[in-house]
């Protein structure tokens, strides 16, 4: 980014999206879109958290498959 932060985005073909902007000091800004099975709408969440807190968000939204095949 122009401000020196690093931003990455992961997407899959099943309506899952994870966007991260690393802010430094083990802090990250994130946006998550996830369509859960048997649910009509897409869950959306955004915020700032520690790297450890982000891991909990990834687990809660079942997004580990974006990183591992």
PDB file of N, CA, C and O in Angstrom, chain B, residues numbered from 101:
ATOM      1  N   UNK B 101       0.835  -1.173   0.000  1.00  0.00           N
ATOM      2  CA  UNK B 101       0.000   0.000   0.000  1.00  0.00           C
ATOM      3  C   UNK B 101       0.888   1.248   0.000  1.00  0.00           C
ATOM      4  O   UNK B 101       2.064   1.174   0.355  1.00  0.00           O
ATOM      5  N   UNK B 102       0.335   2.371  -0.391  1.00  0.00           N
ATOM      6  CA  UNK B 102       1.078   3.628  -0.394  1.00  0.00           C
ATOM      7  C   UNK B 102       1.565   4.023   0.997  1.00  0.00           C
ATOM      8  O   UNK B 102       2.575   4.714   1.130  1.00  0.00           O
ATOM      9  N   UNK B 103       0.841   3.579   2.043  1.00  0.00           N
ATOM     10  CA  UNK B 103       1.219   3.938   3.407  1.00  0.00           C
ATOM     11  C   UNK B 103       2.279   2.995   3.993  1.00  0.00           C
ATOM     12  O   UNK B 103       2.675   3.155   5.147  1.00  0.00           O
ATOM     13  N   UNK B 104       2.737   2.021   3.211  1.00  0.00           N
ATOM     14  CA  UNK B 104       3.765   1.101   3.671  1.00  0.00           C
ATOM     15  C   UNK B 104       3.230  -0.193   4.260  1.00  0.00           C
ATOM     16  O   UNK B 104       4.011  -1.095   4.566  1.00  0.00           O
ATOM     17  N   UNK B 105       1.920  -0.306   4.424  1.00  0.00           N
ATOM     18  CA  UNK B 105       1.329  -1.541   4.940  1.00  0.00           C
ATOM     19  C   UNK B 105       1.254  -2.587   3.840  1.00  0.00           C
ATOM     20  O   UNK B 105       1.197  -2.252   2.657  1.00  0.00           O
ATOM     21  N   UNK B 106       1.253  -3.832   4.226  1.00  0.00           N
ATOM     22  CA  UNK B 106       1.128  -4.957   3.307  1.00  0.00           C
ATOM     23  C   UNK B 106      -0.313  -5.446   3.322  1.00  0.00           C
ATOM     24  O   UNK B 106      -0.882  -5.658   4.393  1.00  0.00           O
ATOM     25  N   UNK B 107      -0.912  -5.628   2.139  1.00  0.00           N
ATOM     26  CA  UNK B 107      -2.287  -6.115   2.054  1.00  0.00           C
ATOM     27  C   UNK B 107      -2.325  -7.376   1.197  1.00  0.00           C
ATOM     28  O   UNK B 107      -1.685  -7.440   0.147  1.00  0.00           O
ATOM     29  N   UNK B 108      -3.073  -8.374   1.646  1.00  0.00           N
ATOM     30  CA  UNK B 108      -3.274  -9.615   0.895  1.00  0.00           C
ATOM     31  C   UNK B 108      -4.749  -9.983   0.917  1.00  0.00           C
ATOM     32  O   UNK B 108      -5.481  -9.640   1.845  1.00  0.00           O
ATOM     33  N   UNK B 109      -5.169 -10.690  -0.130  1.00  0.00           N
ATOM     34  CA  UNK B 109      -6.570 -11.127  -0.244  1.00  0.00           C
ATOM     35  C   UNK B 109      -6.578 -12.571  -0.706  1.00  0.00           C
ATOM     36  O   UNK B 109      -5.874 -12.942  -1.645  1.00  0.00           O
ATOM     37  N   UNK B 110      -7.398 -13.395  -0.022  1.00  0.00           N
ATOM     38  CA  UNK B 110      -7.634 -14.770  -0.435  1.00  0.00           C
ATOM     39  C   UNK B 110      -9.108 -14.907  -0.775  1.00  0.00           C
ATOM     40  O   UNK B 110      -9.968 -14.352  -0.091  1.00  0.00           O
ATOM     41  N   UNK B 111      -9.398 -15.662  -1.854  1.00  0.00           N
ATOM     42  CA  UNK B 111     -10.775 -15.938  -2.252  1.00  0.00           C
ATOM     43  C   UNK B 111     -10.859 -17.397  -2.691  1.00  0.00           C
ATOM     44  O   UNK B 111      -9.884 -17.990  -3.152  1.00  0.00           O
ATOM     45  N   UNK B 112     -12.048 -17.947  -2.533  1.00  0.00           N
ATOM     46  CA  UNK B 112     -12.285 -19.270  -3.115  1.00  0.00           C
ATOM     47  C   UNK B 112     -13.507 -19.175  -4.020  1.00  0.00           C
ATOM     48  O   UNK B 112     -14.118 -18.112  -4.129  1.00  0.00           O
ATOM     49  N   UNK B 113     -13.862 -20.257  -4.656  1.00  0.00           N
ATOM     50  CA  UNK B 113     -14.997 -20.266  -5.567  1.00  0.00           C
ATOM     51  C   UNK B 113     -16.331 -20.472  -4.882  1.00  0.00           C
ATOM     52  O   UNK B 113     -17.357 -20.607  -5.550  1.00  0.00           O
ATOM     53  N   UNK B 114     -16.333 -20.498  -3.551  1.00  0.00           N
ATOM     54  CA  UNK B 114     -17.583 -20.781  -2.816  1.00  0.00           C
ATOM     55  C   UNK B 114     -18.001 -19.587  -1.950  1.00  0.00           C
ATOM     56  O   UNK B 114     -18.578 -19.763  -0.877  1.00  0.00           O
ATOM     57  N   UNK B 115     -17.712 -18.404  -2.412  1.00  0.00           N
ATOM     58  CA  UNK B 115     -18.134 -17.179  -1.726  1.00  0.00           C
ATOM     59  C   UNK B 115     -17.459 -16.964  -0.373  1.00  0.00           C
ATOM     60  O   UNK B 115     -18.100 -16.509   0.574  1.00  0.00           O
ATOM     61  N   UNK B 116     -16.176 -17.287  -0.278  1.00  0.00           N
ATOM     62  CA  UNK B 116     -15.384 -16.973   0.915  1.00  0.00           C
ATOM     63  C   UNK B 116     -14.308 -15.974   0.500  1.00  0.00           C
ATOM     64  O   UNK B 116     -13.690 -16.112  -0.556  1.00  0.00           O
ATOM     65  N   UNK B 117     -14.095 -14.973   1.339  1.00  0.00           N
ATOM     66  CA  UNK B 117     -13.146 -13.906   1.038  1.00  0.00           C
ATOM     67  C   UNK B 117     -12.517 -13.459   2.348  1.00  0.00           C
ATOM     68  O   UNK B 117     -13.214 -13.198   3.328  1.00  0.00           O
ATOM     69  N   UNK B 118     -11.213 -13.376   2.354  1.00  0.00           N
ATOM     70  CA  UNK B 118     -10.479 -12.875   3.510  1.00  0.00           C
ATOM     71  C   UNK B 118      -9.471 -11.854   3.009  1.00  0.00           C
ATOM     72  O   UNK B 118      -8.577 -12.182   2.229  1.00  0.00           O
ATOM     73  N   UNK B 119      -9.617 -10.622   3.458  1.00  0.00           N
ATOM     74  CA  UNK B 119      -8.685  -9.561   3.106  1.00  0.00           C
ATOM     75  C   UNK B 119      -7.991  -9.073   4.370  1.00  0.00           C
ATOM     76  O   UNK B 119      -8.641  -8.799   5.379  1.00  0.00           O
ATOM     77  N   UNK B 120      -6.678  -8.968   4.308  1.00  0.00           N
ATOM     78  CA  UNK B 120      -5.894  -8.545   5.462  1.00  0.00           C
ATOM     79  C   UNK B 120      -4.997  -7.370   5.089  1.00  0.00           C
ATOM     80  O   UNK B 120      -4.457  -7.304   3.985  1.00  0.00           O
ATOM     81  N   UNK B 121      -4.853  -6.457   6.024  1.00  0.00           N
ATOM     82  CA  UNK B 121      -3.851  -5.412   5.895  1.00  0.00           C
ATOM     83  C   UNK B 121      -3.040  -5.424   7.179  1.00  0.00           C
ATOM     84  O   UNK B 121      -3.560  -5.159   8.263  1.00  0.00           O
ATOM     85  N   UNK B 122      -1.774  -5.733   7.041  1.00  0.00           N
ATOM     86  CA  UNK B 122      -0.888  -5.825   8.203  1.00  0.00           C
ATOM     87  C   UNK B 122      -0.451  -4.423   8.601  1.00  0.00           C
ATOM     88  O   UNK B 122       0.119  -3.690   7.792  1.00  0.00           O
ATOM     89  N   UNK B 123      -0.718  -4.054   9.847  1.00  0.00           N
ATOM     90  CA  UNK B 123      -0.509  -2.693  10.320  1.00  0.00           C
ATOM     91  C   UNK B 123       0.789  -2.508  11.087  1.00  0.00           C
ATOM     92  O   UNK B 123       1.194  -1.378  11.364  1.00  0.00           O
ATOM     93  N   UNK B 124       1.444  -3.610  11.433  1.00  0.00           N
ATOM     94  CA  UNK B 124       2.640  -3.538  12.259  1.00  0.00           C
ATOM     95  C   UNK B 124       2.274  -3.767  13.717  1.00  0.00           C
ATOM     96  O   UNK B 124       1.106  -3.680  14.096  1.00  0.00           O
ATOM     97  N   UNK B 125       3.274  -4.058  14.525  1.00  0.00           N
ATOM     98  CA  UNK B 125       3.022  -4.304  15.942  1.00  0.00           C
ATOM     99  C   UNK B 125       2.109  -5.487  16.196  1.00  0.00           C
ATOM    100  O   UNK B 125       1.379  -5.501  17.187  1.00  0.00           O
ATOM    101  N   UNK B 126       2.134  -6.488  15.313  1.00  0.00           N
ATOM    102  CA  UNK B 126       1.310  -7.700  15.414  1.00  0.00           C
ATOM    103  C   UNK B 126      -0.185  -7.401  15.336  1.00  0.00           C
ATOM    104  O   UNK B 126      -1.005  -8.154  15.862  1.00  0.00           O
ATOM    105  N   UNK B 127      -0.533  -6.289  14.673  1.00  0.00           N
ATOM    106  CA  UNK B 127      -1.933  -5.919  14.482  1.00  0.00           C
ATOM    107  C   UNK B 127      -2.293  -6.050  13.010  1.00  0.00           C
ATOM    108  O   UNK B 127      -1.464  -5.831  12.127  1.00  0.00           O
ATOM    109  N   UNK B 128      -3.543  -6.411  12.766  1.00  0.00           N
ATOM    110  CA  UNK B 128      -4.023  -6.601  11.404  1.00  0.00           C
ATOM    111  C   UNK B 128      -5.436  -6.029  11.297  1.00  0.00           C
ATOM    112  O   UNK B 128      -6.229  -6.110  12.235  1.00  0.00           O
ATOM    113  N   UNK B 129      -5.725  -5.458  10.153  1.00  0.00           N
ATOM    114  CA  UNK B 129      -7.071  -5.019   9.820  1.00  0.00           C
ATOM    115  C   UNK B 129      -7.612  -6.080   8.868  1.00  0.00           C
ATOM    116  O   UNK B 129      -6.890  -6.530   7.978  1.00  0.00           O
ATOM    117  N   UNK B 130      -8.877  -6.488   9.040  1.00  0.00           N
ATOM    118  CA  UNK B 130      -9.389  -7.598   8.236  1.00  0.00           C
ATOM    119  C   UNK B 130     -10.809  -7.334   7.754  1.00  0.00           C
ATOM    120  O   UNK B 130     -11.554  -6.544   8.335  1.00  0.00           O
ATOM    121  N   UNK B 131     -11.155  -8.021   6.676  1.00  0.00           N
ATOM    122  CA  UNK B 131     -12.522  -8.082   6.187  1.00  0.00           C
ATOM    123  C   UNK B 131     -12.776  -9.535   5.799  1.00  0.00           C
ATOM    124  O   UNK B 131     -11.944 -10.167   5.149  1.00  0.00           O
ATOM    125  N   UNK B 132     -13.924 -10.054   6.203  1.00  0.00           N
ATOM    126  CA  UNK B 132     -14.292 -11.442   5.927  1.00  0.00           C
ATOM    127  C   UNK B 132     -15.686 -11.463   5.333  1.00  0.00           C
ATOM    128  O   UNK B 132     -16.605 -10.846   5.871  1.00  0.00           O
ATOM    129  N   UNK B 133     -15.848 -12.176   4.221  1.00  0.00           N
ATOM    130  CA  UNK B 133     -17.154 -12.491   3.648  1.00  0.00           C
ATOM    131  C   UNK B 133     -17.229 -14.004   3.584  1.00  0.00           C
ATOM    132  O   UNK B 133     -16.290 -14.654   3.122  1.00  0.00           O
ATOM    133  N   UNK B 134     -18.332 -14.571   4.042  1.00  0.00           N
ATOM    134  CA  UNK B 134     -18.449 -16.032   4.050  1.00  0.00           C
ATOM    135  C   UNK B 134     -19.904 -16.431   3.937  1.00  0.00           C
ATOM    136  O   UNK B 134     -20.734 -16.008   4.741  1.00  0.00           O
ATOM    137  N   UNK B 135     -20.216 -17.245   2.942  1.00  0.00           N
ATOM    138  CA  UNK B 135     -21.555 -17.828   2.832  1.00  0.00           C
ATOM    139  C   UNK B 135     -21.506 -19.189   3.500  1.00  0.00           C
ATOM    140  O   UNK B 135     -20.798 -20.096   3.063  1.00  0.00           O
ATOM    141  N   UNK B 136     -22.267 -19.307   4.559  1.00  0.00           N
ATOM    142  CA  UNK B 136     -22.295 -20.582   5.281  1.00  0.00           C
ATOM    143  C   UNK B 136     -23.293 -21.526   4.634  1.00  0.00           C
ATOM    144  O   UNK B 136     -24.273 -21.107   4.018  1.00  0.00           O
ATOM    145  N   UNK B 137     -23.016 -22.801   4.790  1.00  0.00           N
ATOM    146  CA  UNK B 137     -23.880 -23.824   4.225  1.00  0.00           C
ATOM    147  C   UNK B 137     -25.300 -23.685   4.746  1.00  0.00           C
ATOM    148  O   UNK B 137     -25.504 -23.454   5.938  1.00  0.00           O
ATOM    149  N   UNK B 138     -26.263 -23.820   3.884  1.00  0.00           N
ATOM    150  CA  UNK B 138     -27.694 -23.776   4.215  1.00  0.00           C
ATOM    151  C   UNK B 138     -28.147 -22.423   4.760  1.00  0.00           C
ATOM    152  O   UNK B 138     -29.178 -22.353   5.429  1.00  0.00           O
ATOM    153  N   UNK B 139     -27.418 -21.369   4.496  1.00  0.00           N
ATOM    154  CA  UNK B 139     -27.812 -20.022   4.909  1.00  0.00           C
ATOM    155  C   UNK B 139     -28.014 -19.177   3.656  1.00  0.00           C
ATOM    156  O   UNK B 139     -27.201 -19.244   2.734  1.00  0.00           O
ATOM    157  N   UNK B 140     -29.072 -18.393   3.606  1.00  0.00           N
ATOM    158  CA  UNK B 140     -29.341 -17.611   2.386  1.00  0.00           C
ATOM    159  C   UNK B 140     -28.442 -16.389   2.199  1.00  0.00           C
ATOM    160  O   UNK B 140     -28.210 -15.968   1.065  1.00  0.00           O
ATOM    161  N   UNK B 141     -27.941 -15.822   3.273  1.00  0.00           N
ATOM    162  CA  UNK B 141     -27.175 -14.587   3.139  1.00  0.00           C
ATOM    163  C   UNK B 141     -25.690 -14.806   3.435  1.00  0.00           C
ATOM    164  O   UNK B 141     -25.289 -15.833   3.982  1.00  0.00           O
ATOM    165  N   UNK B 142     -24.900 -13.819   3.060  1.00  0.00           N
ATOM    166  CA  UNK B 142     -23.456 -13.861   3.281  1.00  0.00           C
ATOM    167  C   UNK B 142     -23.139 -13.122   4.569  1.00  0.00           C
ATOM    168  O   UNK B 142     -23.595 -11.997   4.773  1.00  0.00           O
ATOM    169  N   UNK B 143     -22.364 -13.747   5.433  1.00  0.00           N
ATOM    170  CA  UNK B 143     -21.900 -13.098   6.670  1.00  0.00           C
ATOM    171  C   UNK B 143     -20.751 -12.167   6.307  1.00  0.00           C
ATOM    172  O   UNK B 143     -19.866 -12.523   5.528  1.00  0.00           O
ATOM    173  N   UNK B 144     -20.780 -10.973   6.881  1.00  0.00           N
ATOM    174  CA  UNK B 144     -19.723  -9.987   6.639  1.00  0.00           C
ATOM    175  C   UNK B 144     -19.240  -9.455   7.976  1.00  0.00           C
ATOM    176  O   UNK B 144     -20.038  -9.123   8.853  1.00  0.00           O
ATOM    177  N   UNK B 145     -17.931  -9.379   8.120  1.00  0.00           N
ATOM    178  CA  UNK B 145     -17.358  -8.825   9.345  1.00  0.00           C
ATOM    179  C   UNK B 145     -16.054  -8.124   8.982  1.00  0.00           C
ATOM    180  O   UNK B 145     -15.327  -8.559   8.089  1.00  0.00           O
ATOM    181  N   UNK B 146     -15.774  -7.041   9.683  1.00  0.00           N
ATOM    182  CA  UNK B 146     -14.533  -6.302   9.461  1.00  0.00           C
ATOM    183  C   UNK B 146     -14.074  -5.743  10.803  1.00  0.00           C
ATOM    184  O   UNK B 146     -14.887  -5.489  11.692  1.00  0.00           O
ATOM    185  N   UNK B 147     -12.768  -5.556  10.937  1.00  0.00           N
ATOM    186  CA  UNK B 147     -12.270  -4.984  12.174  1.00  0.00           C
ATOM    187  C   UNK B 147     -10.762  -4.974  12.218  1.00  0.00           C
ATOM    188  O   UNK B 147     -10.084  -5.208  11.218  1.00  0.00           O
ATOM    189  N   UNK B 148     -10.247  -4.694  13.418  1.00  0.00           N
ATOM    190  CA  UNK B 148      -8.816  -4.732  13.708  1.00  0.00           C
ATOM    191  C   UNK B 148      -8.620  -5.671  14.880  1.00  0.00           C
ATOM    192  O   UNK B 148      -9.432  -5.709  15.804  1.00  0.00           O
ATOM    193  N   UNK B 149      -7.534  -6.428  14.835  1.00  0.00           N
ATOM    194  CA  UNK B 149      -7.272  -7.373  15.923  1.00  0.00           C
ATOM    195  C   UNK B 149      -5.795  -7.728  15.910  1.00  0.00           C
ATOM    196  O   UNK B 149      -5.053  -7.366  14.997  1.00  0.00           O
ATOM    197  N   UNK B 150      -5.390  -8.447  16.947  1.00  0.00           N
ATOM    198  CA  UNK B 150      -4.039  -9.000  16.981  1.00  0.00           C
ATOM    199  C   UNK B 150      -3.987 -10.192  16.032  1.00  0.00           C
ATOM    200  O   UNK B 150      -5.024 -10.676  15.578  1.00  0.00           O
ATOM    201  N   UNK B 151      -2.786 -10.661  15.734  1.00  0.00           N
ATOM    202  CA  UNK B 151      -2.658 -11.848  14.891  1.00  0.00           C
ATOM    203  C   UNK B 151      -3.344 -13.051  15.536  1.00  0.00           C
ATOM    204  O   UNK B 151      -3.947 -13.870  14.842  1.00  0.00           O
ATOM    205  N   UNK B 152      -3.253 -13.156  16.851  1.00  0.00           N
ATOM    206  CA  UNK B 152      -3.899 -14.260  17.554  1.00  0.00           C
ATOM    207  C   UNK B 152      -5.420 -14.148  17.455  1.00  0.00           C
ATOM    208  O   UNK B 152      -6.104 -15.152  17.255  1.00  0.00           O
ATOM    209  N   UNK B 153      -5.945 -12.946  17.593  1.00  0.00           N
ATOM    210  CA  UNK B 153      -7.382 -12.729  17.456  1.00  0.00           C
ATOM    211  C   UNK B 153      -7.860 -13.040  16.049  1.00  0.00           C
ATOM    212  O   UNK B 153      -8.955 -13.570  15.861  1.00  0.00           O
ATOM    213  N   UNK B 154      -7.039 -12.710  15.060  1.00  0.00           N
ATOM    214  CA  UNK B 154      -7.378 -13.028  13.671  1.00  0.00           C
ATOM    215  C   UNK B 154      -7.485 -14.535  13.479  1.00  0.00           C
ATOM    216  O   UNK B 154      -8.377 -15.012  12.778  1.00  0.00           O
ATOM    217  N   UNK B 155      -6.587 -15.276  14.095  1.00  0.00           N
ATOM    218  CA  UNK B 155      -6.657 -16.744  14.001  1.00  0.00           C
ATOM    219  C   UNK B 155      -7.999 -17.256  14.507  1.00  0.00           C
ATOM    220  O   UNK B 155      -8.575 -18.173  13.922  1.00  0.00           O
ATOM    221  N   UNK B 156      -8.495 -16.674  15.583  1.00  0.00           N
ATOM    222  CA  UNK B 156      -9.797 -17.080  16.122  1.00  0.00           C
ATOM    223  C   UNK B 156     -10.924 -16.747  15.141  1.00  0.00           C
ATOM    224  O   UNK B 156     -11.881 -17.510  15.014  1.00  0.00           O
ATOM    225  N   UNK B 157     -10.812 -15.615  14.453  1.00  0.00           N
ATOM    226  CA  UNK B 157     -11.816 -15.255  13.444  1.00  0.00           C
ATOM    227  C   UNK B 157     -11.781 -16.246  12.273  1.00  0.00           C
ATOM    228  O   UNK B 157     -12.823 -16.689  11.791  1.00  0.00           O
ATOM    229  N   UNK B 158     -10.580 -16.581  11.829  1.00  0.00           N
ATOM    230  CA  UNK B 158     -10.425 -17.543  10.730  1.00  0.00           C
ATOM    231  C   UNK B 158     -11.058 -18.881  11.116  1.00  0.00           C
ATOM    232  O   UNK B 158     -11.745 -19.496  10.300  1.00  0.00           O
ATOM    233  N   UNK B 159     -10.836 -19.328  12.332  1.00  0.00           N
ATOM    234  CA  UNK B 159     -11.440 -20.581  12.793  1.00  0.00           C
ATOM    235  C   UNK B 159     -12.957 -20.460  12.899  1.00  0.00           C
ATOM    236  O   UNK B 159     -13.676 -21.377  12.502  1.00  0.00           O
ATOM    237  N   UNK B 160     -13.451 -19.349  13.426  1.00  0.00           N
ATOM    238  CA  UNK B 160     -14.897 -19.167  13.592  1.00  0.00           C
ATOM    239  C   UNK B 160     -15.622 -19.174  12.252  1.00  0.00           C
ATOM    240  O   UNK B 160     -16.744 -19.670  12.153  1.00  0.00           O
ATOM    241  N   UNK B 161     -14.986 -18.626  11.223  1.00  0.00           N
ATOM    242  CA  UNK B 161     -15.604 -18.584   9.899  1.00  0.00           C
ATOM    243  C   UNK B 161     -15.176 -19.749   9.010  1.00  0.00           C
ATOM    244  O   UNK B 161     -15.509 -19.788   7.825  1.00  0.00           O
ATOM    245  N   UNK B 162     -14.437 -20.698   9.587  1.00  0.00           N
ATOM    246  CA  UNK B 162     -14.004 -21.909   8.872  1.00  0.00           C
ATOM    247  C   UNK B 162     -13.294 -21.549   7.563  1.00  0.00           C
ATOM    248  O   UNK B 162     -13.670 -22.023   6.491  1.00  0.00           O
ATOM    249  N   UNK B 163     -12.275 -20.714   7.665  1.00  0.00           N
ATOM    250  CA  UNK B 163     -11.548 -20.238   6.491  1.00  0.00           C
ATOM    251  C   UNK B 163     -10.174 -20.862   6.311  1.00  0.00           C
ATOM    252  O   UNK B 163      -9.428 -20.446   5.425  1.00  0.00           O
ATOM    253  N   UNK B 164      -9.822 -21.837   7.114  1.00  0.00           N
ATOM    254  CA  UNK B 164      -8.488 -22.455   6.999  1.00  0.00           C
ATOM    255  C   UNK B 164      -8.259 -23.040   5.605  1.00  0.00           C
ATOM    256  O   UNK B 164      -7.121 -23.114   5.142  1.00  0.00           O
ATOM    257  N   UNK B 165      -9.336 -23.455   4.937  1.00  0.00           N
ATOM    258  CA  UNK B 165      -9.185 -24.039   3.606  1.00  0.00           C
ATOM    259  C   UNK B 165      -8.647 -23.029   2.593  1.00  0.00           C
ATOM    260  O   UNK B 165      -8.149 -23.430   1.541  1.00  0.00           O
ATOM    261  N   UNK B 166      -8.733 -21.735   2.884  1.00  0.00           N
ATOM    262  CA  UNK B 166      -8.152 -20.742   1.988  1.00  0.00           C
ATOM    263  C   UNK B 166      -6.633 -20.806   1.977  1.00  0.00           C
ATOM    264  O   UNK B 166      -5.999 -20.405   1.001  1.00  0.00           O
ATOM    265  N   UNK B 167      -6.041 -21.314   3.071  1.00  0.00           N
ATOM    266  CA  UNK B 167      -4.599 -21.369   3.202  1.00  0.00           C
ATOM    267  C   UNK B 167      -4.020 -22.734   2.853  1.00  0.00           C
ATOM    268  O   UNK B 167      -2.881 -22.829   2.395  1.00  0.00           O
ATOM    269  N   UNK B 168      -4.798 -23.788   3.067  1.00  0.00           N
ATOM    270  CA  UNK B 168      -4.311 -25.157   2.889  1.00  0.00           C
ATOM    271  C   UNK B 168      -5.245 -25.906   1.976  1.00  0.00           C
ATOM    272  O   UNK B 168      -6.463 -25.728   2.026  1.00  0.00           O
ATOM    273  N   UNK B 169      -4.668 -26.747   1.139  1.00  0.00           N
ATOM    274  CA  UNK B 169      -5.497 -27.599   0.264  1.00  0.00           C
ATOM    275  C   UNK B 169      -5.408 -29.023   0.700  1.00  0.00           C
ATOM    276  O   UNK B 169      -6.031 -29.895   0.094  1.00  0.00           O
TER     277      UNK B 169
END
